[in-house]
C-alpha cells in the first residue's frame, strides 16, 4: 500500500456521532455512494466515513495531515472534545512525496506522533512503539547497502534511510491492531470495509 490517509476513532459508543460529523463538516457536504476502503484511498478529493466493529473510520488527506505538528493542531484539540474516551490513531503514507506519518492518542494524550520523509523528520514525539523497535532491529536495509551508503554519503545519511524505512513500514504494521494479524488478513478485511463518500 503506497497511499494511506486514515483516521481511526475507537469506541463508537463513547462518541456523539452526530456532533462529530457536524464538527468535521460532513453536514455541509453531499453524501455519495459507498466505496471500498482501497478505492477511497485513491480519491484526492472529499472525505470518506464508515465504521468497522467498534471503530469510526475516516479517510481524508487534509484531516490526517493536521496531526503531524510538534504541538496539537486546533483540529486535533477539538476532535478530542467530541471523542474524549476514545483512542485516536492516524496513519498516513504518500509514496509520491516519500511521506509517512503515524499518531496515537489515548485518553486525550499523545502517546506517539512521528512524521517525515526520506530526508527529514518533521515531528518525533513520545515513546517508541514496540513495532518500531522490532523493525529497527530487523535490518530492513541489507548490511552491504548500508556500507555503500556510508562510503558514498556519510553515516548520518544511512541512519536517515533506516529511519525512513522503519517510518514507512509502521503505518502498515499498525493496521494489524484493528484489521488482522498479518498483511494478507488485513488486506482481506479492508477489502470488505465500505465507506460513504462526502463531497
N, C-alpha and C positions, 0 to 999 in steps of 0.2 A: 504494500500500500504506500503510494508516494504522495497522497494528499489526504489530509485529515484536519477537520475543523470542528471539534466535538466538545460539547459541554454536557456533563452528566450530573444530575442533581438526584441524590438518593432520598429514600423515604418519602414517597409521594404523599402519604397520609399526613405528613407534617407540614405540607406546603399548601397555601391557599392558591390553587392553580389559576383561578380567575384573576386574582390580583397580580400574580406573577406574569401572566400573559399580557395583561394591560401594561405593567411596568416595562416589559420587554418590547412593547409596541406591536404585538400581534393583532390587537383590535383595530389598528389603523391600516392593516394590510388585508388583502383579499386572500382567503383560503383557496388553494387549488386542489389538485388531485394528490393521491398518495403515491409516493415513490419509494423505491428501496433505499436502504442506508447507503449503498455504494453509489447509486445514481445521484443521490443528494450531494455527495462529496464532489461530484464533477461539475455542479452548477455554481457559477460565480456570482449569483445574484440572490436576493431574498434570504429567507430563513426557513428552517425545517424543524418541525416539532413532532414528538411522538413519545411513547412510553415503552419500556421493556421491564417486565416484572415490577419491581418497586422503584424504578428509576425513570426520571424525566430525561429525555434525550433532545438536545438542541444542536443543530448544525448551523453555524454562522461564521463566515470568515471574520467579519468585523468584531463580533462579540467575543470570540475566542481569543483574539489578539489583545483585547483590553485587559487581560490578566497578567501580561508579561512586562510589568513595570516593577522597579525596586520597591515602590510603595503601592498599596492597593489603589486602583483607579476608583473614581466615583461610581462607575457601573458596578464594580466588584463590591464596594461597600453597600450600595443599595440592594444588590441581589441578596446579600446576607440577611437583610431585614425581612425579606419575603421567604427565606428558607433558613431560619435560624438553627433548626435542629437537624439539618441535612448536611451531608458531606458533599462537597463540590469537587469534581475532577474535570480538568480541562486538558485535552490532548490535541496537539497541533503538529502537522507536518506539511511542508510545502517544498517539494523536491525542486521546483523551478528556481527557488531562491535559496536552496540549501538550508531552509529554516526548520528548526524543531522547537517544541516547547511543551512543558507539562506543568500543571499547577494542581496541588492537592490541598484542600481546605477542610478542616474538621472543627466543628463547634465554633465556627467563626474565626478560626486561627489558621494562618498559613502554615502548613507542615513542610511543604516543599514547593518551590517555584524556580524553574530553570528554563532559560530560552537562549538560543544562539544560532549561529551559522557555522560554516566550516572555518571561518577566520576569526570569529568574535563571540564572546558570551555576553549577552545583554543584561541578564539577571541571574543570580545564583543565590537563592535564599533557602535556609532550612537545612535539616539533617538529611544526609544522603540516604536514598532508598535502598532497600535490600536488592531490588532489581538492578540498580546502578552498580552496587558493589560486586554483584555476580558478574556483570558484563565487563567491569574494569579488570577483573581477574581472568577473563576468558580469552585474552589475546585475539580480539576482533581483527587486528591488523597483524599479519604474519611478521615474525622477527626480522626476516630479510628485508621486507618492505620498510619496516621501521628504521633499520640500519641505513638503508638507502636514503630515506628522508633526512636522517640526521646528517649524513655526509653531504647531501645536495643542498640542504637548507640549514637547519640548526635544531637542537634538541627541543626547544620550545615549540617549534612548528610541529614536530612529531607528536608532542603532548597535546597540542590543539587538535590534531587529527584524531587522536584516540578519544578525546573528549567529545568531538563531533560524532564519531561513530557510535559511541555509547548514547549520546543525546538523541540521535535519530532512531535508535532501536527501542528506547524506553517507552514512547507513546504506544507502540505496538505491544510491548510486554504488558503494559498497564491495562490494555483491553482485556487481558485474561482475568482481571479482578471482577469483571462484570459479565463477560460473554463466553468464557470457556477456559479449558485447561491448556490448550495448545493452539497454534495458529490455524490449524485446519478446523478445529471445533469453533473457534472464534469466527472464522470466515463463514462457516455454515450457519451459525446463529445470526450473524449480522445480515446475511442474505435474506433472512426471514423478517427482519425488522422493517416496518413500514412507517414512513413519516409524512406528515402533511406539509405541503409547500405553501409558504406565505410570501406574497409579493406586494 
